[in-house]
Amino acid sequence: MQREDKYDLIFKALGDTRRREILDLLKVRGRTTGEVCEHFKQLDRCTVMQHLRALEKADLLIVRRDGRLRWNYINPLPIKELHDRWISSYADSAVDLLARMKRKIEGF
């Protein structure tokens, strides 16, 4: 898969509020699919599974099977790649600005 196609999948997956909420749940700890479904009582199991598949396709989800249980874990690496590509250079500039401000203030 090309790099840009990968980013399209990630942004599409992150574009849905419920998928972001699933990732927030998994940030705390891994959960079975049943636990994720239990959290989203307003959605049927099929809909939750569609959201989980979209996250897995975007590589934002790591799935481990243990017998009949399907454990879901967040994979933060694709988000870090987005950060490194588009955000980190701005963060570096902000830190440099703060360092210059500190030197200027201390100079008075």
C-alpha atoms as one frame of an Amber mdcrd trajectory, in Angstrom:
protein
   0.000   0.000   0.000   1.290   3.413  -0.906   2.031   5.878   1.848  -0.668
   8.337   0.737  -3.304   5.588   0.561  -2.350   4.623   4.111  -2.850   8.213
   5.286  -6.249   8.355   3.540  -7.362   5.290   5.518  -6.102   6.782   8.780
  -7.835  10.135   8.245 -11.051   8.417   7.165 -10.986   6.228  10.276 -10.283
   9.195  12.560 -12.996  11.259  10.873 -15.765   9.430  12.723 -16.629  10.418
  16.297 -17.474   6.859  17.366 -14.184   5.516  16.056 -12.308   8.153  18.012
 -14.340   7.168  21.054 -13.360   3.530  20.501  -9.701   4.561  20.375 -10.179
   6.557  23.592 -11.562   3.416  25.245  -8.659   1.327  24.014  -6.144   3.952
  25.103  -7.012   3.088  28.700  -6.701  -0.687  28.155  -7.334  -3.405  25.620
 -10.929  -4.596  25.433 -12.805  -7.491  23.960 -15.190  -6.801  21.121 -18.046
  -7.595  23.506 -16.821  -4.910  25.919 -16.625  -2.373  23.111 -20.160  -3.294
  22.010 -21.391  -2.971  25.604 -20.053   0.599  25.720 -22.041   1.526  22.592
 -25.485   0.322  23.696 -27.174   2.594  21.141 -25.445   0.717  18.274 -25.965
  -2.870  17.212 -23.033  -5.291  17.230 -22.760  -5.267  13.416 -22.274  -1.490
  13.361 -19.601  -1.626  16.081 -17.821  -4.375  14.123 -17.839  -2.147  11.011
 -16.148   0.621  13.001 -13.592  -1.839  14.396 -12.853  -3.115  10.866 -12.282
   0.454   9.621  -9.834   1.062  12.484  -8.090  -2.240  11.809  -7.851  -1.503
   8.071  -6.194   1.834   8.930  -3.753  -0.060  11.206  -5.021   1.881  14.223
  -6.122  -1.328  15.899  -4.210  -4.452  16.867  -6.381  -7.546  17.187  -5.446
 -10.648  19.169  -7.652 -13.687  19.324  -7.809 -15.770  22.487 -10.163 -18.680
  21.917 -13.565 -17.190  21.198 -12.539 -13.749  22.437 -11.282 -11.022  20.150
  -9.081  -8.541  22.033  -8.653  -5.055  20.572  -5.713  -2.777  21.364  -4.867
   0.689  20.098  -1.908   0.972  17.741  -0.595   4.528  18.223   2.183   4.287
  15.595   0.131   5.578  12.621  -0.894   8.619  14.686   2.751   9.209  15.607
   3.666   9.059  11.913   1.069  11.763  11.215   2.481  13.823  14.071   6.049
  13.413  12.821   5.099  14.373   9.269   2.912  17.418   9.924   3.099  18.577
  13.530   6.561  18.003  14.976   8.260  20.722  12.914   5.758  23.262  14.275
   6.346  22.014  17.798  10.097  22.508  17.324   9.464  26.100  16.222   7.297
  26.733  19.288  10.014  25.419  21.607  12.598  27.622  19.875  10.301  30.637
  20.308   9.898  29.913  24.023  13.678  29.571  24.416  14.209  32.961  22.700
  11.561  34.563  24.924  13.230  33.132  28.027  16.645  34.465  26.969  15.132
  37.882  26.208  13.338  38.054  29.556  16.440  36.960  31.452  18.441  39.605
  29.605  16.470  42.399  31.272
